[in-house]
Amino acid sequence: MALEFARQLKIWRGHRRMSQLQLALEADVSARHIAFLETGRARPSRTMVLRLGEALDMPRAERNLMLDAAGFRPAYGRRSFDDDALAPVRRAITHMIKGHMPYPAFVFDRHWIILDANDSGRSMLAGFGLSEGDSFIEFLLRPGQGAALVENWGEVAAHLSSRFRLEAAHLGGDAVLEEAAASLAREAAINSNADHGDLPPVVPVRFRFAGDVFPMFSAITQFGTAEDIALADIKIEMFFPADAATEQLFLQMASRQAGSGSL
């Protein structure tokens, strides 16, 4: 059991590209102790396993596996989204996405499955033929879908590929995200655009809609103190208009929704 912990510790130190000395400094222990842990000559305490998991910025699920390998019970739970304990979190998410109206906001899990959206977000999803429970990754990777939906698909695909690779790296590897990143990299190469000058402050997603193009950019929020495994993976993505015409579009959509009584 100690050898399995030693193997996992060495693998995760490699994932984070840290030397034994760097990890020792982050975890406030000696480099010699790290070396002994990685060779199985020393056995970690439960507190040490948790400290190393924090120093290595490991996902909660992986910290549980490290604890198990060292002979300890798991520290982190995985609650369903409708668990009573998460009621304050659900209220906070609802507050955030409703408060973002009239602009669209979405809630995704680790693999970009749609968990929730505000009214503007649901209107966008309906236009895409999507709803809660669908995979946004699978939608984007349908043949020709990205290029048909997004005018600057080449640069957006490149950014998404980088994002998914970083997310997979943080998790210590994730087949779903890695496959999506590779597919998006190929899409970016096929749909690449020439460089036309200085880069903007943010790269907008130039959505095609009703015969026109509407640029938007987004911000992603996650729970910084989440200790639940599933909650730590939740992402809230809020879109903003990148020009006056797009802002006007969402204002008009919200006005129509209010008139129909759907808000």
C-alpha positions in Angstrom: 0.0 0.0 0.0 2.8 2.4 0.9 4.4 1.6 -2.5 1.2 2.6 -4.3 1.1 5.9 -2.5 4.8 6.4 -3.4 4.0 5.7 -7.1 1.1 8.2 -7.1 3.1 10.9 -5.3 5.9 10.6 -7.9 3.4 10.7 -10.8 1.6 13.8 -9.5 4.9 15.6 -8.8 5.7 14.9 -12.5 2.4 16.2 -13.6 3.1 19.5 -11.8 6.8 19.5 -13.0 8.1 20.0 -9.5 11.4 18.8 -8.1 11.4 17.1 -4.8 12.9 20.3 -3.3 10.1 22.4 -4.8 7.4 20.1 -3.4 9.2 20.0 0.0 9.1 23.8 0.1 5.5 24.0 -0.9 4.5 21.4 1.7 6.8 22.7 4.4 8.7 19.5 4.9 12.3 18.4 4.1 13.3 17.2 0.6 14.7 14.1 2.3 11.2 13.3 3.6 9.7 13.6 0.1 12.4 11.3 -1.2 11.7 8.7 1.5 7.9 8.9 0.8 8.6 8.4 -2.9 10.7 5.3 -2.3 8.4 3.8 0.3 10.9 4.2 3.1 8.6 6.5 5.0 4.8 6.2 5.5 2.8 9.4 5.5 0.3 10.5 8.1 -3.2 11.5 7.0 -2.3 15.1 7.5 0.8 14.8 5.4 -1.3 13.2 2.5 -3.7 16.1 2.6 -0.9 18.7 2.8 0.8 17.1 -0.2 -2.4 17.1 -2.1 -2.8 20.8 -1.5 0.8 21.6 -2.4 0.3 19.7 -5.7 -3.0 21.3 -6.4 -4.6 17.9 -6.9 -8.3 17.5 -7.7 -10.3 16.3 -4.7 -11.1 12.9 -6.3 -7.4 12.3 -6.8 -6.6 13.3 -3.2 -9.1 10.6 -2.1 -7.2 8.1 -4.1 -4.0 9.2 -2.5 -5.5 8.8 0.9 -6.8 5.3 0.0 -3.3 4.3 -1.2 -1.9 5.4 2.1 -4.5 3.4 4.1 -6.8 6.3 5.1 -10.5 6.9 4.5 -11.5 9.5 1.8 -11.8 13.1 2.9 -14.0 14.5 0.1 -17.5 13.6 -0.9 -19.3 13.7 -4.2 -22.9 14.9 -3.7 -25.5 15.1 -6.4 -26.4 18.6 -7.5 -29.9 18.3 -5.9 -28.5 17.2 -2.5 -30.0 19.3 0.4 -26.4 20.2 1.5 -25.9 22.1 -1.8 -29.1 24.1 -1.5 -27.2 27.3 -0.6 -24.9 26.8 -3.6 -27.9 26.3 -5.9 -29.4 29.5 -4.7 -26.1 31.3 -5.3 -25.9 30.0 -8.8 -29.5 31.0 -9.5 -28.8 34.4 -8.1 -25.7 34.8 -10.4 -27.3 33.7 -13.6 -30.6 35.5 -13.1 -28.7 38.6 -12.2 -26.8 38.4 -15.4 -29.9 38.9 -17.5 -30.5 40.1 -20.2 -27.2 38.4 -21.2 -26.9 34.6 -21.4 -25.3 32.5 -18.6 -24.7 28.8 -18.5 -23.8 26.2 -15.8 -21.5 23.3 -16.9 -20.0 20.3 -15.2 -16.4 19.0 -15.7 -17.1 17.7 -19.2 -19.2 20.7 -20.3 -22.5 19.0 -19.8 -25.2 21.7 -19.5 -26.6 21.8 -16.0 -28.6 25.0 -16.0 -29.0 28.4 -17.8 -30.8 31.7 -17.4 -33.7 32.7 -19.7 -31.4 34.2 -22.4 -29.1 31.2 -22.2 -32.1 28.9 -22.7 -33.1 30.9 -25.7 -29.7 30.5 -27.2 -29.6 26.7 -26.4 -33.0 26.3 -28.0 -31.7 27.9 -31.2 -28.9 25.4 -31.2 -31.2 22.5 -30.5 -29.7 22.0 -27.0 -31.1 21.7 -23.5 -30.0 20.7 -20.0 -28.2 17.4 -19.9 -26.7 17.8 -23.4 -22.9 18.0 -24.1 -21.7 21.3 -25.4 -18.4 19.6 -26.5 -20.3 17.0 -28.6 -22.4 19.9 -30.1 -19.3 21.9 -31.1 -17.5 18.9 -32.6 -20.3 17.9 -35.0 -18.9 18.0 -38.5 -19.2 21.6 -39.8 -21.0 22.8 -36.7 -18.4 25.2 -35.4 -17.7 26.9 -38.7 -21.4 27.3 -39.4 -22.1 28.8 -36.0 -19.1 31.0 -35.4 -17.6 33.3 -38.0 -14.1 33.3 -36.4 -14.2 29.5 -35.7 -10.5 29.0 -36.3 -9.3 31.3 -33.5 -12.1 30.3 -31.2 -11.4 26.6 -31.7 -7.7 27.2 -30.9 -8.6 29.0 -27.7 -11.0 26.2 -26.7 -8.4 23.6 -27.5 -5.9 25.3 -25.2 -8.5 25.7 -22.4 -9.5 22.0 -22.6 -5.8 20.9 -22.5 -5.2 23.1 -19.4 -8.3 21.7 -17.7 -7.2 18.1 -18.5 -3.6 18.8 -17.2 -5.0 20.2 -14.0 -6.9 16.9 -13.5 -3.9 14.9 -14.2 -5.3 13.7 -17.5 -8.9 13.4 -18.7 -9.7 11.4 -21.9 -12.8 13.4 -22.7 -11.1 16.8 -22.5 -7.9 15.6 -24.2 -9.9 14.1 -27.2 -11.9 17.3 -27.5 -8.7 19.4 -27.4 -7.1 17.4 -30.1 -10.2 17.6 -32.3 -10.5 21.4 -31.8 -6.8 21.8 -32.7 -7.5 20.1 -36.0 -10.5 22.4 -36.5 -8.4 25.4 -35.7 -5.8 24.3 -38.3 -8.5 23.7 -41.0 -10.2 27.1 -40.3 -7.1 29.2 -39.5 -7.3 32.9 -40.3 -4.3 35.1 -41.2 -3.1 37.6 -38.6 -4.6 41.0 -39.3 -2.9 43.2 -36.7 -2.8 43.6 -33.0 -4.7 41.2 -30.8 -7.8 42.6 -29.1 -8.1 42.6 -25.3 -10.3 39.5 -25.5 -11.1 37.2 -28.4 -14.8 37.5 -29.1 -16.9 34.6 -30.2 -18.6 36.0 -33.4 -21.9 34.0 -33.4 -23.9 33.9 -36.7 -27.6 34.4 -36.0 -30.5 35.4 -38.2 -28.3 36.4 -41.1 -26.0 38.6 -39.0 -23.0 38.3 -36.8 -23.0 39.1 -33.1 -19.7 39.1 -31.2 -19.6 38.1 -27.5 -17.0 37.4 -24.9 -17.3 35.4 -21.7 -16.1 35.1 -18.1 -16.0 31.8 -16.2 -16.6 31.5 -12.5 -15.9 28.5 -10.2 -16.2 28.0 -6.5 -12.9 28.8 -4.9 -13.5 27.0 -1.6 -15.3 24.0 -2.9 -14.4 20.7 -1.1 -17.1 18.6 -2.7 -15.7 16.8 -5.7 -18.6 17.5 -8.1 -19.0 21.1 -6.9 -15.3 21.8 -7.5 -15.9 20.9 -11.2 -18.9 23.2 -11.8 -18.3 26.2 -14.1 -20.5 29.2 -14.6 -19.9 30.9 -18.0 -21.4 34.4 -18.4 -21.5 36.0 -21.9 -21.3 39.7 -22.5 -22.0 41.7 -25.7 -18.8 42.9 -27.5 -20.6 45.6 -29.5 -23.8 47.8 -29.3 -25.7 45.7 -31.8 -25.3 42.5 -29.7 -26.3 44.4 -26.6 -29.4 45.6 -28.4 -30.2 42.0 -29.5 -30.3 40.7 -25.9 -32.3 43.7 -24.7 -34.9 43.0 -27.4 -34.9 39.3 -26.5 -35.5 40.1 -22.8 -38.3 42.6 -23.7 -40.1 39.9 -25.8 -39.7 37.3 -23.0 -41.1 39.8 -20.5 -44.0 40.5 -22.8 -44.8 36.9 -23.1 -44.7 36.4 -19.4 -41.7 34.0 -19.4 -39.6 36.1 -17.1 
